[in-house]
């Protein structure tokens, strides 16, 4: 079990608690791993040769719902 690199656990716990739920350390670690994988996918995407990751790329990678 490692310290999250990409998320702020306290903020996420507070948000989840505000919706009447609790969260485990394992959930936060899984969320951190998921975000890292999505970031790697975004970095690997060609995106028209742009070096900047923008909102259109985020919509494509994360889904535009």
SEDO-149292 format. One record per residue (C-alpha): residue number from 1; residue in three letters; z negated, x negated, y negated. Coordinates in steps of 0.5 Angstrom, whole numbers. Each point is the difference from the previous one (the first is absolute). Example, Ala and Ser with C-alpha at 12.3 -4.5 7.8 and 13.67 -1.06 7.14 Angstrom:
% SEDO-149292
[1,'ALA',[-16,-25,9]] [2,'SER',[2,-2,-7]] 
END
This chain:
% SEDO-149292
[1,'UNK',[0,0,0]] [2,'UNK',[2,-3,-6]] [3,'UNK',[-1,1,-8]] [4,'UNK',[6,5,-3]] [5,'UNK',[5,-4,-4]] [6,'UNK',[4,6,-3]] [7,'UNK',[-5,5,-1]] [8,'UNK',[-6,2,-4]] [9,'UNK',[-5,3,6]] [10,'UNK',[-5,3,-5]] [11,'UNK',[5,4,-4]] [12,'UNK',[4,2,6]] [13,'UNK',[-7,2,3]] [14,'UNK',[-2,4,-6]] [15,'UNK',[7,4,0]] [16,'UNK',[-1,2,7]] [17,'UNK',[-8,2,-1]] [18,'UNK',[3,4,-6]] [19,'UNK',[4,4,5]] [20,'UNK',[-6,1,5]] [21,'UNK',[1,-5,5]] [22,'UNK',[-2,-7,2]] [23,'UNK',[4,-6,2]] [24,'UNK',[-2,-6,4]] [25,'UNK',[1,-8,0]] [26,'UNK',[6,1,5]] [27,'UNK',[4,5,-4]] [28,'UNK',[-1,-4,-6]] [29,'UNK',[3,-6,4]] [30,'UNK',[5,4,3]] [31,'UNK',[3,2,-7]] [32,'UNK',[0,-7,-3]] [33,'UNK',[4,-2,6]] [34,'UNK',[5,6,-1]] [35,'UNK',[0,-2,-7]] [36,'UNK',[2,-7,1]] [37,'UNK',[5,2,5]] [38,'UNK',[3,5,-5]] [39,'UNK',[0,-6,-5]] [40,'UNK',[4,-5,5]] [41,'UNK',[5,6,1]] [42,'UNK',[1,1,-8]] [43,'UNK',[1,-8,-1]] [44,'UNK',[5,-1,6]] [45,'UNK',[4,6,-3]] [46,'UNK',[6,-2,-4]] [47,'UNK',[0,5,-5]] [48,'UNK',[6,-2,-4]] [49,'UNK',[-2,-7,0]] [50,'UNK',[-5,1,-5]] [51,'UNK',[-6,-4,0]] [52,'UNK',[-5,5,-3]] [53,'UNK',[-3,6,5]] [54,'UNK',[1,6,-4]] [55,'UNK',[-2,8,0]] [56,'UNK',[7,1,4]] [57,'UNK',[-2,-5,5]] [58,'UNK',[-7,3,1]] [59,'UNK',[3,7,1]] [60,'UNK',[5,-3,5]] [61,'UNK',[-5,-4,4]] [62,'UNK',[-6,5,-1]] [63,'UNK',[4,6,0]] [64,'UNK',[1,5,-6]] [65,'UNK',[-5,6,1]] 
END
